[in-house]
Amino acid sequence: RRKWYLGSILKLPRPPNAAAELGGEIHKVLEVALLQGWDVAEVGVRQQVQYPARAAWEAFVDYMTEHGLPLHPINMMVELDWNLPAPYLPLPVRGRIDLETPWFQLDWKSTSNFRYRKTPDEMLRDTQVLLYGSAYRERHKRDVPFVHIHTLTRGKPAAVVTVTNLTRAQYDVGIEAIADDAREMSRIIAAGIDAARKNLGSCRKYGGC
């Protein structure tokens, strides 16, 4: 909670994170690939970024081909901003999805080891998946599968596609759990930083104490 308050409410800069920065570079290459094609995206990209990005792109192409979907449809929305209005949550929620199509939502993931990726069952309870999917339903009045493509940043380049399908009931249960957290965040915003729980075991880290 304290880390969230410092970053999202006080807007204090977070310390550099090499893994996050690498993931951001990989995401950018894949964004260009979706908009302009892989041949354009890989030009001038260092190998540490190019190799995992290429593995993710190839996994994406295979997924689209397997399902008979066009690679660059005109109704494919890249880096789409979305918001989830009341009455879903006590606070307005905004975000950005890597890719939204009429057939699925997709989020690119970079990881040093596939053991960190979420299973389809874990994705059913994932806050990001629940919020993105609920925002999609709010706009389109229907549900679509949610796709993660994890790509390795260490070792031999490889990527894995994971897909989950949430029902309306699963979304409703998940959003209600998130709403409990949102109500707690509302209380902290009103009360100030002293209401944000400290992590005494990480006092030297950002958001600890």
C-alpha positions in Angstrom: 0.0 0.0 0.0 2.8 2.4 0.9 4.6 1.8 -2.4 1.3 2.4 -4.3 0.7 5.6 -2.4 4.2 7.0 -3.1 4.1 6.1 -6.8 0.5 6.7 -7.7 -0.7 9.4 -5.3 2.5 11.4 -4.5 4.0 10.6 -7.9 7.4 10.1 -6.5 9.8 8.5 -9.0 10.5 4.8 -8.6 14.1 3.6 -8.5 15.4 2.1 -11.8 14.6 -1.5 -12.5 16.7 -3.2 -15.1 14.2 -6.1 -15.7 11.3 -3.6 -16.1 13.3 -1.4 -18.5 14.2 -4.5 -20.6 10.5 -5.5 -20.7 9.6 -2.0 -21.8 12.0 -2.2 -24.7 10.6 -5.6 -25.7 7.1 -4.2 -25.5 8.0 -1.3 -27.7 9.5 -3.5 -30.4 6.3 -5.7 -30.4 4.2 -2.5 -30.7 6.0 -1.5 -33.8 5.8 -5.0 -35.2 2.0 -5.0 -34.8 1.7 -1.6 -36.5 4.4 -1.8 -39.2 5.6 -5.4 -39.4 8.5 -7.3 -37.9 11.0 -6.2 -40.6 10.6 -2.6 -39.5 10.4 -3.4 -35.8 13.8 -5.2 -35.5 15.9 -2.6 -37.3 18.6 -1.3 -35.1 17.5 -3.2 -32.0 20.1 -4.7 -29.7 20.2 -8.5 -29.5 19.2 -8.6 -25.8 15.9 -7.1 -26.9 15.6 -8.4 -30.4 15.8 -12.1 -29.5 13.0 -12.3 -26.9 10.9 -9.9 -28.9 11.2 -12.1 -32.0 10.3 -15.2 -30.0 7.2 -13.5 -28.7 6.3 -12.3 -32.2 6.7 -15.7 -33.7 4.4 -17.2 -31.0 1.9 -14.5 -31.8 2.0 -15.3 -35.5 1.6 -19.0 -34.8 -1.4 -18.3 -32.5 -3.1 -16.1 -35.2 -2.4 -18.7 -37.9 -3.7 -21.6 -35.8 -7.0 -19.8 -35.2 -7.3 -18.6 -38.8 -7.1 -14.9 -37.8 -5.6 -12.1 -40.0 -2.2 -10.8 -38.8 -2.9 -7.1 -39.2 -6.7 -6.5 -39.2 -7.9 -2.9 -39.4 -9.9 -3.3 -36.1 -6.8 -4.4 -34.1 -6.2 -1.8 -31.3 -2.6 -1.5 -30.2 -1.7 0.1 -26.8 -5.4 1.0 -26.3 -6.2 3.2 -23.3 -9.3 2.1 -21.4 -11.2 3.1 -18.3 -13.6 1.3 -16.0 -16.3 3.7 -14.7 -18.6 3.4 -11.7 -20.4 1.3 -10.6 -17.7 -1.3 -11.0 -15.3 0.1 -8.4 -15.3 2.8 -5.8 -12.4 4.5 -7.6 -12.1 5.2 -11.4 -9.7 2.8 -13.0 -7.6 3.5 -16.1 -5.1 1.4 -17.9 -3.6 0.4 -21.3 -3.9 -3.0 -23.0 -1.1 -4.1 -25.3 -3.5 -5.5 -27.9 -7.3 -5.7 -28.2 -9.0 -7.5 -31.1 -12.5 -8.7 -31.7 -11.4 -12.2 -30.8 -9.2 -11.7 -27.8 -7.2 -9.4 -25.5 -3.4 -9.8 -25.3 -0.7 -8.8 -22.9 3.0 -9.3 -23.6 5.0 -10.6 -20.7 8.8 -10.8 -20.4 10.3 -13.2 -17.8 13.7 -14.7 -16.9 12.0 -18.1 -16.2 8.7 -19.6 -17.4 8.0 -20.8 -13.8 7.0 -17.2 -13.1 4.2 -17.2 -15.7 0.6 -17.6 -14.6 -1.4 -20.7 -15.4 -4.9 -20.3 -17.0 -6.4 -21.0 -13.6 -4.2 -18.3 -12.0 -5.2 -15.9 -14.7 -8.8 -16.3 -13.7 -8.0 -14.5 -10.4 -5.4 -12.0 -11.7 -6.2 -8.4 -11.0 -5.0 -7.2 -14.4 -6.9 -9.8 -16.4 -10.1 -9.1 -14.4 -9.8 -5.3 -14.9 -8.9 -5.5 -18.6 -11.6 -8.0 -19.3 -14.3 -6.0 -17.4 -13.3 -2.9 -19.3 -13.7 -4.9 -22.6 -17.1 -6.1 -21.5 -18.2 -2.6 -20.6 -17.3 -1.3 -24.1 -18.4 -4.3 -26.2 -21.1 -6.1 -24.0 -19.4 -9.5 -24.4 -16.4 -11.4 -23.2 -13.4 -12.7 -25.2 -10.4 -14.9 -24.2 -7.4 -13.3 -22.5 -4.0 -14.2 -23.9 -0.6 -13.9 -22.2 2.5 -14.4 -24.4 5.5 -14.9 -22.1 9.0 -14.5 -23.7 12.3 -15.4 -22.0 14.9 -12.8 -21.4 17.6 -15.3 -20.4 18.9 -18.4 -22.1 17.7 -19.7 -25.4 14.9 -17.5 -26.9 11.5 -19.0 -26.4 7.9 -17.9 -25.9 4.8 -19.5 -24.5 1.1 -18.7 -25.1 -1.3 -19.0 -22.3 -5.1 -18.5 -22.7 -7.9 -18.2 -20.3 -11.7 -17.7 -20.6 -13.6 -16.0 -17.9 -17.4 -16.3 -17.5 -19.6 -13.4 -16.4 -19.9 -14.9 -12.9 -16.1 -15.2 -12.6 -15.7 -11.6 -13.6 -18.3 -10.4 -11.1 -16.7 -12.3 -8.2 -13.2 -11.1 -9.1 -14.3 -7.5 -9.4 -16.0 -7.6 -6.0 -12.7 -8.7 -4.4 -10.9 -5.9 -6.2 -13.6 -3.5 -5.0 -12.6 -4.3 -1.4 -9.1 -3.3 -2.1 -10.3 -0.1 -3.9 -12.4 0.9 -0.8 -9.2 0.5 1.3 -7.3 2.7 -1.2 -10.1 5.3 -1.0 -9.7 5.3 2.8 -5.9 5.8 2.6 -6.3 8.6 0.1 -8.6 10.4 2.5 -6.5 9.8 5.5 -3.0 10.4 4.1 0.2 8.5 3.9 0.2 7.6 7.6 -2.7 5.3 6.9 -0.7 3.4 4.3 0.7 0.3 5.9 4.5 0.2 6.3 6.6 -2.8 5.5 9.1 -2.8 8.3 11.1 -5.6 6.7 11.9 -3.5 3.7 12.6 -0.1 5.2 15.5 0.6 2.9 13.4 -0.1 -0.2 11.0 2.2 -2.1 7.7 2.1 -0.3 8.9 0.2 2.7 8.9 2.7 5.6 
